[in-house]
Amino acid sequence: MDESLIEKQNGNFANTVLPAVVDSSKKYSVIYADPAWSHYNDMTVSVEQNKAKDFISRNPYPVMSSSDIKALPIKNIADENCILFIWTTDYHLSRCCEVIKEWGFEYKTVGFVWQKLNKQNKPVCFMGNYTLKSGVEICLLATKGKGAAKLVKKRNVRSLVQSQREAHSKKPDEVRNRIVELCGDIPRVELFARQKYEGWDAWGNEVEESINLEKSANNGR
Ligand SMILES: C[S@@+](CC[C@H](N)C(=O)[O-])C[C@H]1O[C@@H](n2cnc3c(N)ncnc32)[C@H](O)[C@@H]1O
């Protein structure tokens, strides 16, 4: 791994430790993001902090504050016309709308609602310790550019996804499939990805091959 490259990328985001980085000056028509929101607060927690024994707010992975999420140079990888699908927690909904705006997009609608099921295919209803107990997660749809509506090729794709919970924070693969069904085979990238899927570029600190947001940013200026 190229240490200087990692250092450069770490410069902007304290907790970013990127794996193998692939150069990319590509622009994407679809951006699918599952930000590492922190849990019931709004802070950046680095890998090191998260591992520290006495750290109060432990998360299953490093997390980012909404300001750090906003600061990601997404404008530089988004094509002139682009659709953004972005997962939010109920707690961070208003912050997610700010992120959408800051990344250069306009909120349009709720893209997907994931109803989590347990192993018996019964709705899971014990998440959330703030007020109500929720069993769903939502993924907002936002667009950029006057021609973005034309990126939607099918009008019969459903927003409700009902599927069993898998690993912590893992979203159903079905959502990725439905995005392709909706928009067709156009340049697309998954942000905060854990795995690289066929047809998708990826960015994230756990994925084996990540695009370089900074490099894309420089190319975009
Ligand atoms: C909510 S999880 C994504 C889960 C994924 N969508 C799935 O279905 O498995 C957020 C991911 O962002 C990663 N992450 C946290 N901070 C990051 C950073 N600064 N740069 C890149 N990735 C980061 C986490 O390690 C985690 O893999």
The ligand as an SDF file (V2000), in Angstrom:
LIG
                    3D

 27 29  0  0  0  0  0  0  0  0999 V2000
  -23.1190    1.8910    7.1880 C   0  0  0  0  0  0  0  0  0  0  0  0
  -21.6360    1.0700    6.7820 S   0  0  0  0  0  0  0  0  0  0  0  0
  -21.9070    0.5840    5.1130 C   0  0  0  0  0  0  0  0  0  0  0  0
  -22.5750   -0.7400    5.0080 C   0  0  0  0  0  0  0  0  0  0  0  0
  -22.7280   -1.2320    3.5750 C   0  0  0  0  0  0  0  0  0  0  0  0
  -23.6100   -0.3760    2.8250 N   0  0  0  0  0  0  0  0  0  0  0  0
  -23.2820   -2.6440    3.5340 C   0  0  0  0  0  0  0  0  0  0  0  0
  -24.3990   -2.8490    3.0170 O   0  0  0  0  0  0  0  0  0  0  0  0
  -22.5960   -3.5620    4.0110 O   0  0  0  0  0  0  0  0  0  0  0  0
  -20.4960    2.4090    6.6110 C   0  0  0  0  0  0  0  0  0  0  0  0
  -19.1330    2.0400    6.0920 C   0  0  0  0  0  0  0  0  0  0  0  0
  -18.3530    3.2360    5.9830 O   0  0  0  0  0  0  0  0  0  0  0  0
  -17.0230    2.9630    6.4170 C   0  0  0  0  0  0  0  0  0  0  0  0
  -16.3470    4.2190    6.7920 N   0  0  0  0  0  0  0  0  0  0  0  0
  -16.3500    4.8520    7.9830 C   0  0  0  0  0  0  0  0  0  0  0  0
  -15.6030    5.9630    7.9510 N   0  0  0  0  0  0  0  0  0  0  0  0
  -15.0790    6.0360    6.7020 C   0  0  0  0  0  0  0  0  0  0  0  0
  -14.2240    6.9560    6.0480 C   0  0  0  0  0  0  0  0  0  0  0  0
  -13.7490    8.0300    6.6650 N   0  0  0  0  0  0  0  0  0  0  0  0
  -13.8550    6.7210    4.7900 N   0  0  0  0  0  0  0  0  0  0  0  0
  -14.3370    5.6190    4.1370 C   0  0  0  0  0  0  0  0  0  0  0  0
  -15.1740    4.7230    4.6780 N   0  0  0  0  0  0  0  0  0  0  0  0
  -15.5500    4.9260    5.9590 C   0  0  0  0  0  0  0  0  0  0  0  0
  -17.2230    2.0030    7.5570 C   0  0  0  0  0  0  0  0  0  0  0  0
  -16.0250    1.3150    7.8680 O   0  0  0  0  0  0  0  0  0  0  0  0
  -18.3200    1.1010    6.9810 C   0  0  0  0  0  0  0  0  0  0  0  0
  -17.7430    0.1130    6.1590 O   0  0  0  0  0  0  0  0  0  0  0  0
  1  2  1  0
  2  3  1  0
  2 10  1  0
  3  4  1  0
  4  5  1  0
  5  6  1  0
  5  7  1  0
  7  8  2  0
  7  9  1  0
 10 11  1  0
 11 12  1  0
 11 26  1  0
 12 13  1  0
 13 14  1  0
 13 24  1  0
 14 15  1  0
 14 23  1  0
 15 16  2  0
 16 17  1  0
 17 18  1  0
 17 23  2  0
 18 19  1  0
 18 20  2  0
 20 21  1  0
 21 22  2  0
 22 23  1  0
 24 25  1  0
 24 26  1  0
 26 27  1  0
M  CHG  2   2   1   9  -1
M  END
$$$$
